[in-house]
Amino acid sequence: MDKKNKEIDISEPRIVKSHDVKLDAEYAEWIAEVKHRYRSAQVKAAVKVNGEKLLFNWQMGRDLVQKKAEKRWGAGVVEQVSLDLKKEFPNEDGFSARNLRYMMQWYLFYTTEAAKLQRPVAEIMHQVGAETENGKLHQVGAELSEEKLHQVGGEFPLPFALVPWRHHVEIITKSKSTDEALFYVGKTIEQGLSRVALINCFKAHLYEHQGKIVNNFFLCGVTTQSPLGI
């Protein structure tokens, strides 16, 4: 057999026969560790992408508010910004005028009571402890604090990066206070709430009933998956 035939052909998958491999405990341990590494990489990538997009939304809302855009450039400026961004980024979602107004509302909702944010945010990070299924998200959040997400726009609450944008919209439009909103942010992370489950929690008035109903999360249709879909 020549050298060419001895080379491993990776162009096509091949059927592995039972006598081709000898699997033992060491292999089982190694392949489990590989799977864990890959899942960890998926989580980190998803959280970082989500965090960067949310940071953009936060800063977009901040700019429109702090620049007093509508007073400075006219009542239709949000629609103009929407048109400009859609023209520049035609394949991107999220630049509707309605969504831009949600960004403004999101920023205003929390910064009007900025002094109350520090303690609840710290509690959220503690709430998503290593003992929970989503503890890995807590670890990723700690890593993000060392990166751009923390350095740019320092007022952006780090735990927000662990929650999808549409969840944030549901939370600020349905919550009556900052405390209630942060309660649902924390529970979304801790329990891995899907958007539907989050809406069900609002319908069940979970914030008002916290601690009063045993296992009341069944009312929300809690999933075991991260809200980021990983």
MARBA-3410 file (N, C-alpha, C, O; in Angstrom, 1 decimal):
230
0.9,-1.2,0.0,0.0,0.0,0.0,0.9,1.2,0.0,1.8,1.4,0.9 ~ 0.7,2.1,-1.0,1.5,3.3,-1.1,1.1,4.4,0.0,0.1,4.2,0.7 ~ 2.0,5.4,0.1,1.8,6.5,1.1,0.4,7.2,0.9,-0.2,7.5,1.9 ~ 0.0,7.3,-0.3,-1.3,8.0,-0.6,-2.4,7.3,0.0,-3.3,7.9,0.6 ~ -2.4,5.9,-0.1,-3.5,5.1,0.4,-3.4,5.0,1.9,-4.5,4.8,2.6
-2.3,5.3,2.5,-2.2,5.2,4.0,-2.7,6.5,4.6,-3.1,6.5,5.8 ~ -2.8,7.6,3.9,-3.3,8.8,4.4,-4.8,8.7,4.8,-5.5,8.0,4.1 ~ -5.2,9.3,5.9,-6.6,9.3,6.3,-7.4,10.2,5.4,-7.1,11.4,5.2 ~ -8.5,9.7,4.8,-9.4,10.4,4.0,-10.5,11.1,4.9,-11.3,10.4,5.5 ~ -10.4,12.4,5.0,-11.4,13.1,5.8,-12.5,13.8,5.0,-13.3,14.5,5.5
-12.5,13.5,3.7,-13.4,14.2,2.8,-14.8,13.6,2.9,-15.8,14.3,2.7 ~ -14.9,12.3,3.3,-16.2,11.6,3.4,-16.2,11.0,4.8,-15.2,10.4,5.3 ~ -17.4,11.0,5.4,-17.6,10.2,6.7,-17.5,8.7,6.4,-17.8,8.3,5.4 ~ -17.0,8.0,7.4,-16.9,6.6,7.2,-17.6,5.9,8.4,-17.7,6.4,9.5 ~ -18.0,4.7,8.1,-18.7,3.9,9.1,-17.7,3.3,10.1,-16.7,2.6,9.6
-17.8,3.5,11.3,-16.9,2.9,12.3,-17.5,1.6,12.8,-18.6,1.5,13.3 ~ -16.7,0.5,12.5,-17.1,-0.8,13.0,-16.8,-1.0,14.4,-15.9,-0.4,15.0 ~ -17.5,-1.9,15.1,-17.3,-2.1,16.5,-15.8,-2.5,16.8,-15.3,-2.2,17.9 ~ -15.2,-3.2,15.9,-13.8,-3.7,16.2,-12.8,-2.6,15.9,-11.6,-2.8,16.1 ~ -13.2,-1.4,15.4,-12.3,-0.3,15.1,-11.9,0.5,16.3,-10.8,1.1,16.3
-12.7,0.4,17.3,-12.4,1.3,18.5,-12.5,0.4,19.8,-13.2,-0.6,19.8 ~ -11.8,0.9,20.8,-11.9,0.2,22.1,-12.2,1.3,23.1,-11.2,2.0,23.6 ~ -13.4,1.5,23.5,-13.8,2.6,24.4,-13.7,2.1,25.8,-14.1,1.0,26.2 ~ -13.1,3.0,26.6,-12.9,2.7,28.0,-13.3,3.9,28.9,-13.9,4.9,28.3 ~ -13.1,3.8,30.1,-13.5,4.9,31.1,-12.8,6.2,30.8,-13.4,7.2,30.9
-11.5,6.1,30.4,-10.8,7.3,30.0,-11.4,8.0,28.9,-11.5,9.2,28.9 ~ -11.8,7.2,27.8,-12.4,7.9,26.7,-13.8,8.5,27.1,-14.0,9.7,26.7 ~ -14.6,7.8,27.9,-15.9,8.4,28.3,-15.7,9.7,29.1,-16.4,10.6,28.9 ~ -14.7,9.7,29.9,-14.4,10.9,30.7,-14.0,12.1,29.8,-14.4,13.2,29.9 ~ -13.1,11.7,28.8,-12.6,12.7,27.9,-13.7,13.3,27.0,-13.8,14.5,26.8
-14.5,12.4,26.4,-15.6,12.9,25.5,-16.6,13.7,26.2,-17.2,14.7,25.7 ~ -16.9,13.4,27.5,-17.8,14.2,28.3,-17.2,15.6,28.6,-18.0,16.6,28.5 ~ -15.9,15.6,28.8,-15.3,16.9,29.0,-15.3,17.8,27.7,-15.4,19.0,27.8 ~ -15.1,17.1,26.6,-15.2,17.8,25.3,-16.6,18.4,25.1,-16.7,19.6,24.7 ~ -17.6,17.7,25.3,-19.0,18.1,25.2,-19.2,19.3,26.1,-19.9,20.3,25.8
-18.7,19.2,27.4,-18.9,20.3,28.3,-18.2,21.6,27.8,-18.7,22.7,28.0 ~ -17.0,21.4,27.3,-16.3,22.6,26.7,-17.0,23.3,25.6,-17.1,24.5,25.5 ~ -17.6,22.4,24.8,-18.4,23.0,23.6,-19.6,23.7,24.1,-19.9,24.8,23.6 ~ -20.3,23.2,25.1,-21.5,23.8,25.6,-21.1,25.2,26.2,-21.8,26.2,26.1 ~ -20.0,25.1,27.0,-19.5,26.3,27.6,-19.2,27.4,26.6,-19.5,28.6,26.8
-18.6,27.0,25.4,-18.2,27.9,24.4,-19.5,28.5,23.7,-19.5,29.7,23.4 ~ -20.5,27.7,23.6,-21.8,28.1,23.1,-22.4,29.2,24.0,-22.9,30.3,23.5 ~ -22.4,29.0,25.3,-22.9,29.9,26.2,-22.2,31.2,26.2,-22.8,32.3,26.1 ~ -20.9,31.2,26.2,-20.0,32.4,26.2,-20.3,33.2,24.9,-20.4,34.4,25.0 ~ -20.4,32.5,23.8,-20.6,33.2,22.5,-22.0,33.9,22.5,-22.1,35.0,22.1
-23.0,33.2,23.0,-24.3,33.7,22.9,-24.5,34.9,23.9,-25.1,35.9,23.6 ~ -23.9,34.8,25.1,-24.0,35.8,26.1,-23.2,37.1,25.6,-23.7,38.2,25.7 ~ -22.1,36.9,25.0,-21.3,38.0,24.5,-22.0,38.7,23.3,-22.1,40.0,23.3 ~ -22.6,38.0,22.4,-23.3,38.6,21.3,-24.6,39.3,21.8,-24.8,40.4,21.4 ~ -25.3,38.6,22.7,-26.5,39.3,23.3,-26.1,40.5,24.1,-26.8,41.5,24.0
-25.0,40.4,24.8,-24.6,41.6,25.6,-24.2,42.8,24.8,-24.5,43.9,25.1 ~ -23.5,42.5,23.7,-23.1,43.6,22.8,-24.3,44.3,22.2,-24.3,45.5,22.1 ~ -25.3,43.5,21.8,-26.5,44.1,21.1,-27.3,44.9,22.2,-27.8,45.9,21.9 ~ -27.4,44.3,23.4,-28.1,45.1,24.4,-27.4,46.3,24.8,-28.0,47.4,25.1 ~ -26.0,46.3,24.8,-25.3,47.5,25.1,-25.6,48.6,24.1,-25.7,49.8,24.4
-25.6,48.1,22.8,-26.0,49.1,21.7,-27.3,49.7,22.0,-27.5,50.9,21.9 ~ -28.3,48.9,22.3,-29.7,49.4,22.5,-29.7,50.3,23.7,-30.4,51.4,23.6 ~ -29.0,50.0,24.8,-28.9,50.9,25.9,-28.3,52.2,25.6,-28.8,53.3,25.9 ~ -27.2,52.2,24.8,-26.6,53.5,24.4,-27.4,54.3,23.4,-27.4,55.5,23.4 ~ -28.1,53.5,22.6,-29.0,54.2,21.6,-30.1,54.9,22.3,-30.4,56.1,22.0
-30.7,54.3,23.3,-31.7,54.9,24.1,-31.2,56.1,24.9,-31.8,57.1,25.0 ~ -30.0,55.9,25.5,-29.3,57.0,26.2,-29.0,58.2,25.3,-29.3,59.3,25.8 ~ -28.6,58.0,24.1,-28.2,59.1,23.2,-29.5,59.9,22.9,-29.5,61.1,22.9 ~ -30.6,59.2,22.6,-31.8,59.8,22.2,-32.4,60.6,23.4,-33.0,61.7,23.2 ~ -32.2,60.1,24.6,-32.7,60.8,25.7,-31.8,62.0,26.1,-32.3,63.1,26.3
-30.5,61.7,26.2,-29.6,62.8,26.7,-29.4,63.9,25.7,-29.2,65.1,26.1 ~ -29.5,63.6,24.4,-29.4,64.6,23.4,-30.7,65.4,23.2,-30.8,66.3,22.5 ~ -31.8,64.9,23.9,-33.1,65.5,23.8,-33.4,65.6,22.3,-33.8,66.7,21.8 ~ -33.3,64.5,21.7,-33.3,64.4,20.2,-34.6,65.0,19.6,-34.6,65.7,18.6 ~ -35.8,64.7,20.2,-37.0,65.1,19.6,-37.2,66.7,19.8,-37.8,67.3,18.9
-36.7,67.2,20.9,-36.7,68.7,21.0,-35.7,69.4,20.2,-36.0,70.4,19.6 ~ -34.6,68.7,20.0,-33.5,69.3,19.2,-33.7,69.2,17.7,-33.4,70.2,17.0 ~ -34.2,68.0,17.2,-34.3,67.8,15.8,-35.7,67.6,15.3,-35.9,67.4,14.1 ~ -36.7,67.7,16.2,-38.1,67.6,15.8,-38.7,66.3,16.2,-38.0,65.3,16.4 ~ -40.0,66.3,16.2,-40.8,65.1,16.7,-40.6,63.9,15.8,-40.8,62.8,16.3
-40.2,64.0,14.6,-40.0,62.9,13.7,-38.6,62.4,13.6,-38.3,61.5,12.8 ~ -37.8,62.8,14.6,-36.4,62.4,14.5,-36.2,60.9,14.7,-35.3,60.3,14.1 ~ -37.0,60.3,15.5,-36.9,58.8,15.8,-37.1,58.1,14.5,-36.4,57.1,14.2 ~ -38.2,58.5,13.8,-38.5,57.9,12.5,-37.3,58.1,11.5,-37.0,57.2,10.7 ~ -36.7,59.3,11.6,-35.5,59.5,10.7,-34.3,58.7,11.0,-33.7,58.1,10.1
-34.1,58.5,12.3,-33.0,57.6,12.7,-33.2,56.2,12.2,-32.3,55.5,11.8 ~ -34.5,55.8,12.4,-34.9,54.5,11.9,-34.6,54.3,10.4,-34.0,53.3,10.0 ~ -35.0,55.2,9.6,-34.8,55.2,8.2,-33.3,55.1,7.8,-32.8,54.4,7.0 ~ -32.5,56.0,8.5,-31.1,56.0,8.3,-30.4,54.7,8.6,-29.5,54.2,7.9 ~ -30.7,54.1,9.7,-30.1,52.8,10.2,-30.6,51.7,9.3,-29.8,50.8,9.0
-31.8,51.7,8.9,-32.3,50.6,8.0,-31.6,50.7,6.6,-31.3,49.7,6.0 ~ -31.4,51.9,6.1,-30.7,52.1,4.9,-29.3,51.6,4.9,-28.8,51.0,4.0 ~ -28.6,51.9,6.0,-27.2,51.5,6.2,-27.0,50.0,6.5,-26.1,49.4,6.0 ~ -28.0,49.5,7.2,-28.0,48.0,7.6,-29.3,47.3,7.2,-30.1,47.0,8.1 ~ -29.5,47.1,5.9,-30.7,46.6,5.4,-31.1,45.2,5.9,-32.2,44.8,5.9
-30.1,44.4,6.2,-30.3,43.0,6.6,-30.4,42.8,8.1,-30.6,41.7,8.6 ~ -30.4,43.9,8.9,-30.5,43.9,10.3,-31.9,44.2,10.8,-32.6,45.0,10.3 ~ -32.3,43.5,11.8,-33.6,43.7,12.5,-33.4,44.7,13.7,-32.3,44.8,14.1 ~ -34.5,45.2,14.1,-34.4,46.0,15.4,-34.3,47.5,15.2,-34.1,48.2,16.2 ~ -34.4,48.0,14.0,-34.2,49.4,13.8,-35.5,50.1,13.5,-35.6,51.2,13.0
-36.7,49.5,13.8,-37.9,50.2,13.6,-38.1,51.3,14.6,-37.4,51.3,15.6 ~ -38.9,52.3,14.3,-39.1,53.5,15.1,-39.7,53.0,16.5,-39.3,53.5,17.5 ~ -40.5,52.0,16.4,-41.1,51.5,17.6,-40.0,50.9,18.6,-40.0,51.1,19.8 ~ -39.1,50.1,18.0,-38.1,49.5,18.8,-37.1,50.6,19.3,-36.6,50.5,20.5 ~ -36.8,51.6,18.6,-36.0,52.7,19.1,-36.6,53.4,20.2,-36.0,53.8,21.2
-38.0,53.5,20.2,-38.7,54.1,21.3,-38.6,53.2,22.6,-38.6,53.7,23.7 ~ -38.6,51.9,22.3,-38.5,51.0,23.4,-37.1,51.1,24.1,-36.9,51.0,25.3 ~ -36.1,51.4,23.3,-34.7,51.6,23.8,-34.7,52.9,24.7,-34.1,52.9,25.7 ~ -35.4,53.9,24.3,-35.5,55.1,25.1,-36.2,54.8,26.4,-35.8,55.2,27.5 ~ -37.3,54.1,26.3,-38.1,53.7,27.5,-37.3,52.9,28.4,-37.4,53.0,29.6
-36.5,51.9,27.9,-35.7,51.0,28.7,-34.7,51.8,29.5,-34.5,51.6,30.7 ~ -34.0,52.7,28.8,-33.0,53.5,29.5,-33.6,54.4,30.6,-33.1,54.4,31.7 ~ -34.7,55.0,30.2,-35.4,55.9,31.2,-35.9,55.2,32.4,-35.9,55.6,33.5 ~ -36.5,54.0,32.1,-37.1,53.2,33.1,-36.2,53.0,34.3,-36.6,53.1,35.5 ~ -35.0,52.6,34.0,-34.0,52.3,35.1,-33.2,53.5,35.6,-32.9,53.6,36.7
-32.9,54.4,34.7,-32.0,55.5,35.1,-32.7,56.6,35.9,-32.1,57.4,36.6 ~ -34.0,56.6,35.8,-34.8,57.6,36.6,-34.7,57.2,38.1,-34.9,58.1,39.0 ~ -34.4,55.9,38.4,-34.2,55.5,39.7,-32.9,54.8,39.8,-32.7,53.7,40.4 ~ -31.9,55.4,39.3,-30.5,54.8,39.2,-30.0,54.4,40.5,-29.3,53.4,40.7 ~ -30.3,55.2,41.6,-29.7,55.0,42.9,-30.2,53.6,43.4,-29.5,53.0,44.3
-31.3,53.1,43.0,-31.9,51.9,43.5,-31.3,50.7,42.7,-31.5,49.5,43.1 ~ -30.5,50.9,41.7,-30.1,49.8,40.8,-29.0,49.0,41.4,-28.9,47.8,41.3 ~ -28.0,49.6,42.1,-26.8,49.0,42.6,-27.1,47.8,43.4,-26.6,46.7,43.2 ~ -27.9,47.9,44.5,-28.2,46.8,45.4,-29.0,45.7,44.7,-28.6,44.5,44.8 ~ -30.1,46.0,44.0,-30.8,44.9,43.3,-30.0,44.2,42.3,-30.1,42.9,42.2
-29.1,44.9,41.6,-28.3,44.2,40.5,-27.3,43.3,41.2,-27.1,42.2,40.7 ~ -26.7,43.7,42.3,-25.8,42.8,43.1,-26.6,41.6,43.6,-26.0,40.5,43.6 ~ -27.8,41.8,44.0,-28.6,40.6,44.4,-28.9,39.7,43.3,-29.0,38.5,43.5 ~ -29.1,40.2,42.1,-29.4,39.4,40.9,-28.2,38.5,40.7,-28.3,37.3,40.4 ~ -27.0,39.1,40.7,-25.8,38.3,40.4,-25.6,37.2,41.5,-25.1,36.1,41.1
-26.0,37.5,42.7,-25.9,36.5,43.7,-26.9,35.4,43.6,-26.7,34.3,43.8 ~ -28.1,35.9,43.1,-29.2,35.0,42.9,-28.9,33.9,41.9,-29.3,32.7,42.0 ~ -28.1,34.3,40.8,-27.8,33.3,39.8,-26.5,32.6,40.2,-25.4,32.8,39.6 ~ -26.5,31.9,41.3,-25.4,31.3,41.9,-24.9,30.0,41.1,-25.6,29.5,40.2 ~ -23.8,29.5,41.5,-23.2,28.4,40.8,-24.0,27.1,41.1,-23.9,26.1,40.4
-24.9,27.1,42.1,-25.7,26.0,42.4,-26.9,25.8,41.4,-27.5,24.7,41.4 ~ -27.2,26.8,40.6,-28.3,26.7,39.7,-27.9,26.2,38.4,-26.7,26.1,38.1 ~ -28.9,25.8,37.6,-28.6,25.2,36.2,-27.9,26.3,35.4,-27.1,26.0,34.5 ~ -28.3,27.6,35.6,-27.7,28.6,34.8,-26.5,29.3,35.5,-26.1,30.4,35.2 ~ -25.9,28.6,36.5,-24.7,29.1,37.2,-23.6,29.4,36.2,-22.8,30.4,36.4
-23.5,28.7,35.1,-22.5,28.9,34.1,-22.7,30.3,33.5,-21.7,31.0,33.1 ~ -23.9,30.8,33.4,-24.1,32.2,32.9,-23.6,33.2,33.9,-23.1,34.3,33.5 ~ -23.7,32.9,35.2,-23.1,33.8,36.2,-21.6,33.9,36.0,-21.0,35.0,36.1 ~ -20.9,32.8,35.7,-19.5,32.8,35.5,-19.1,33.6,34.2,-18.2,34.3,34.2 ~ -19.9,33.4,33.2,-19.7,34.2,32.0,-19.9,35.7,32.2,-19.1,36.5,31.7
-20.9,36.0,33.0,-21.1,37.4,33.4,-20.0,38.0,34.1,-19.6,39.2,33.9 ~ -19.3,37.2,34.9,-18.1,37.7,35.6,-17.0,38.0,34.7,-16.3,38.9,34.8 ~ -16.9,37.1,33.6,-15.9,37.3,32.6,-16.2,38.6,31.8,-15.2,39.4,31.5 ~ -17.4,38.8,31.5,-17.8,40.0,30.7,-17.5,41.3,31.4,-17.2,42.3,30.8 ~ -17.5,41.2,32.8,-17.2,42.4,33.5,-15.8,43.0,33.3,-15.5,44.1,33.6
-14.9,42.1,32.8,-13.5,42.5,32.5,-13.4,43.0,31.1,-12.3,43.5,30.7 ~ -14.5,42.9,30.3,-14.3,43.3,28.9,-15.1,44.5,28.5,-15.5,45.3,29.4 ~ -15.3,44.7,27.3,-15.8,45.9,26.7,-17.2,46.3,27.3,-17.5,47.5,27.4 ~ -18.0,45.3,27.5,-19.3,45.5,28.0,-19.3,46.3,29.3,-20.2,47.2,29.5 ~ -18.3,46.1,30.1,-18.3,46.8,31.4,-17.6,48.2,31.2,-17.9,49.2,31.8
-16.6,48.2,30.3,-15.8,49.4,30.1,-16.5,50.6,29.3,-16.3,51.7,29.6 ~ -17.4,50.2,28.4,-18.1,51.2,27.6,-19.5,51.4,28.2,-20.3,50.4,28.3 ~ -19.8,52.6,28.6,-21.1,52.8,29.2,-21.3,52.1,30.5,-22.1,51.2,30.6 ~ -20.5,52.5,31.5,-20.4,51.8,32.7,-21.7,51.7,33.5,-21.8,50.8,34.4 ~ -22.7,52.5,33.2,-23.9,52.4,33.9,-24.8,51.2,33.5,-25.8,51.0,34.1
-24.4,50.5,32.4,-25.2,49.4,31.9,-25.1,48.3,32.9,-24.0,47.7,33.2 ~ -26.2,47.8,33.5,-26.2,46.8,34.5,-25.8,45.4,33.9,-26.5,45.0,33.0 ~ -24.7,44.8,34.4,-24.2,43.6,33.8,-25.2,42.5,33.6,-25.2,41.8,32.6 ~ -26.0,42.2,34.6,-26.9,41.1,34.5,-27.9,41.2,33.3,-28.4,40.2,32.8 ~ -28.1,42.4,32.8,-29.0,42.6,31.7,-28.5,41.9,30.4,-29.3,41.5,29.6
-27.2,41.6,30.4,-26.6,40.9,29.2,-27.1,39.5,29.1,-26.9,38.9,28.1 ~ -27.6,39.0,30.2,-28.0,37.6,30.3,-29.5,37.4,29.9,-30.0,36.3,30.0 ~ -30.2,38.4,29.5,-31.6,38.4,29.2,-31.8,38.9,27.8,-31.3,40.0,27.4 ~ -32.6,38.2,26.9,-32.8,38.7,25.6,-33.6,40.0,25.5,-34.3,40.3,26.4 ~ -33.4,40.7,24.4,-34.0,42.0,24.3,-35.6,42.0,24.4,-36.1,42.8,25.1
-36.2,41.0,23.8,-37.7,41.0,23.8,-38.2,40.7,25.2,-39.3,41.2,25.6 ~ -37.4,40.0,26.0,-37.8,39.8,27.4,-37.7,41.2,28.1,-38.6,41.5,28.9 ~ -36.7,42.0,27.8,-36.6,43.3,28.5,-37.7,44.2,28.1,-38.3,44.9,29.0 ~ -38.2,44.1,26.9,-39.3,44.9,26.5,-40.6,44.5,27.3,-41.3,45.3,27.7 ~ -40.8,43.2,27.4,-41.9,42.7,28.1,-41.9,43.2,29.6,-42.9,43.6,30.2
-40.7,43.1,30.2,-40.5,43.5,31.6,-40.8,45.0,31.8,-41.5,45.3,32.8 ~ -40.2,45.9,31.0,-40.4,47.3,31.3,-41.8,47.8,30.9,-42.3,48.8,31.5 ~ -42.5,47.1,30.0,-43.8,47.5,29.6,-44.9,46.9,30.6,-46.0,47.4,30.6 ~ -44.5,45.9,31.4,-45.5,45.3,32.2,-45.3,45.6,33.7,-46.1,45.4,34.5 ~ -44.0,46.0,34.1,-43.7,46.2,35.5,-44.1,47.6,35.9,-44.1,48.6,35.2
-44.6,47.7,37.2,-45.0,49.0,37.7,-43.9,49.7,38.5,-44.1,50.9,38.9 ~ -42.8,49.0,38.7,-41.7,49.6,39.5,-40.4,49.0,39.1,-40.3,47.9,38.4 ~ -39.3,49.7,39.4,-37.9,49.1,39.2,-37.7,47.8,39.9,-37.2,46.9,39.4 ~ -38.2,47.8,41.2,-38.1,46.5,42.0,-38.8,45.4,41.3,-38.2,44.3,41.2 ~ -40.0,45.6,40.8,-40.7,44.5,40.1,-39.9,44.1,38.8,-39.8,42.9,38.6
-39.5,45.0,38.1,-38.7,44.7,36.8,-37.5,43.9,37.1,-37.2,42.9,36.4 ~ -36.7,44.3,38.1,-35.5,43.6,38.5,-35.8,42.2,39.0,-35.0,41.3,38.9 ~ -36.9,42.1,39.7,-37.4,40.7,40.1,-37.5,39.8,38.9,-37.1,38.7,39.0 ~ -38.2,40.3,37.9,-38.4,39.4,36.7,-37.1,39.2,35.9,-36.9,38.2,35.3 ~ -36.2,40.2,35.9,-34.9,40.0,35.3,-34.2,38.9,36.0,-33.7,38.0,35.3
-34.2,38.9,37.3,-33.5,37.9,38.1,-34.1,36.5,37.9,-33.4,35.5,37.7 ~ -35.4,36.4,37.9,-36.1,35.2,37.7,-35.9,34.6,36.3,-35.8,33.4,36.1 ~ -35.9,35.5,35.3,-35.6,35.0,33.9,-34.3,34.3,33.8,-34.2,33.3,33.2 ~ -33.3,34.9,34.5,-31.9,34.3,34.5,-31.9,33.0,35.3,-31.4,32.0,34.9 ~ -32.4,33.1,36.5,-32.3,32.0,37.4,-33.1,30.8,36.9,-32.7,29.7,37.0
-34.4,31.0,36.4,-35.2,29.9,36.1,-35.2,29.6,34.6,-35.8,28.6,34.1 ~ -34.4,30.4,33.8,-34.4,30.1,32.3,-35.7,30.3,31.7,-36.1,29.5,30.8 ~ -36.4,31.4,32.0,-37.7,31.6,31.5,-37.7,31.9,30.0,-37.0,32.8,29.6 ~ -38.6,31.3,29.2,-38.8,31.7,27.9,-39.6,32.9,27.9,-40.2,33.3,28.9 ~ -39.8,33.5,26.8,-40.6,34.7,26.7,-42.1,34.4,27.1,-42.7,35.2,27.8
-42.6,33.3,26.6,-44.0,32.9,26.9,-44.1,32.7,28.4,-45.1,33.1,29.0 ~ -43.1,32.0,29.0,-43.2,31.7,30.4,-43.1,33.0,31.2,-43.8,33.1,32.2 ~ -42.3,34.0,30.7,-42.2,35.2,31.4,-43.6,36.0,31.4,-44.0,36.5,32.4 ~ -44.2,35.9,30.2,-45.6,36.6,30.1,-46.6,35.9,31.0,-47.4,36.6,31.7 ~ -46.5,34.6,31.1,-47.4,33.8,32.0,-47.1,34.2,33.5,-48.0,34.2,34.3
-45.8,34.5,33.8,-45.5,34.9,35.2,-46.2,36.2,35.5,-46.6,36.5,36.7 ~ -46.2,37.1,34.6,-46.9,38.4,34.8,-48.4,38.2,34.9,-49.0,38.8,35.8 ~ -48.9,37.3,34.1,-50.4,37.0,34.2,-50.7,36.4,35.6,-51.8,36.7,36.1 ~ -49.8,35.6,36.1,-50.0,35.0,37.4,-49.6,35.9,38.6,-49.8,35.5,39.8 ~ -49.2,37.2,38.3,-48.8,38.1,39.3,-47.8,37.6,40.3,-47.9,37.7,41.5
-46.7,36.9,39.7,-45.7,36.2,40.5,-45.0,37.2,41.4,-44.7,36.8,42.6 ~ -44.8,38.4,41.0,-44.1,39.4,41.9,-44.9,39.6,43.1,-44.4,39.7,44.2 ~ -46.2,39.8,43.0,-47.0,40.1,44.1,-47.2,38.9,45.0,-47.4,39.0,46.2 ~ -47.1,37.7,44.4,-47.3,36.5,45.2,-46.1,35.8,45.6,-46.1,34.7,46.2 ~ -44.9,36.4,45.4,-43.6,35.7,45.7,-43.6,35.3,47.2,-43.9,36.1,48.1
-43.2,34.0,47.4,-43.1,33.5,48.7,-44.5,33.0,49.3,-44.5,32.4,50.4 ~ -45.6,33.3,48.6,-46.9,33.0,49.1,-47.4,31.6,48.6,-48.3,31.0,49.2 ~ -46.9,31.3,47.4,-47.4,30.0,46.7,-46.2,29.1,46.6,-45.2,29.5,46.0 ~ -46.3,27.9,47.1,-45.3,26.9,46.9,-45.2,26.4,45.5,-46.2,26.1,44.9 ~ -44.0,26.4,44.9,-43.7,26.0,43.6,-44.6,26.7,42.6,-45.2,26.1,41.6
-44.7,28.1,42.8,-45.6,28.8,41.9,-45.0,29.0,40.5,-45.7,29.6,39.6 ~ -43.8,28.6,40.2,-43.2,28.7,38.9,-43.9,27.8,37.9,-43.7,28.0,36.7 ~ -44.6,26.8,38.4,-45.3,25.9,37.4,-46.3,26.7,36.6,-46.7,26.3,35.5 ~ -46.8,27.8,37.2,-47.8,28.6,36.5,-47.2,29.3,35.3,-47.9,29.8,34.4 ~ -45.9,29.5,35.3,-45.2,30.2,34.2,-44.7,29.3,33.1,-44.3,29.8,32.1
-44.8,28.0,33.3,-44.3,27.1,32.3,-42.8,27.2,32.2,-42.2,27.3,31.1 ~ -42.1,27.1,33.3,-40.7,27.2,33.4,-40.0,26.2,32.5,-40.3,25.0,32.6 ~ -38.9,26.6,31.8,-38.1,25.7,31.0,-36.8,25.5,31.8,-36.5,26.2,32.7 ~ -36.0,24.5,31.3,-34.7,24.3,31.9,-33.6,24.8,31.1,-32.4,24.7,31.3 ~ -34.0,25.5,30.0,-33.1,26.0,29.0,-32.8,27.5,29.3,-33.6,28.2,29.9
-31.6,28.0,29.0,-31.3,29.4,29.1,-32.2,30.2,28.3,-32.6,29.7,27.2 ~ -32.6,31.4,28.7,-33.4,32.3,27.9,-32.8,32.7,26.6,-33.4,33.2,25.7 ~ -31.5,32.5,26.5,-30.7,32.8,25.3,-30.8,31.7,24.3,-30.2,31.8,23.2 ~ -31.6,30.6,24.6,-31.7,29.5,23.7,-30.6,28.5,23.6,-30.4,27.9,22.6 ~ -29.8,28.4,24.7,-28.7,27.5,24.7,-28.7,26.6,25.9,-27.8,25.8,26.1
END
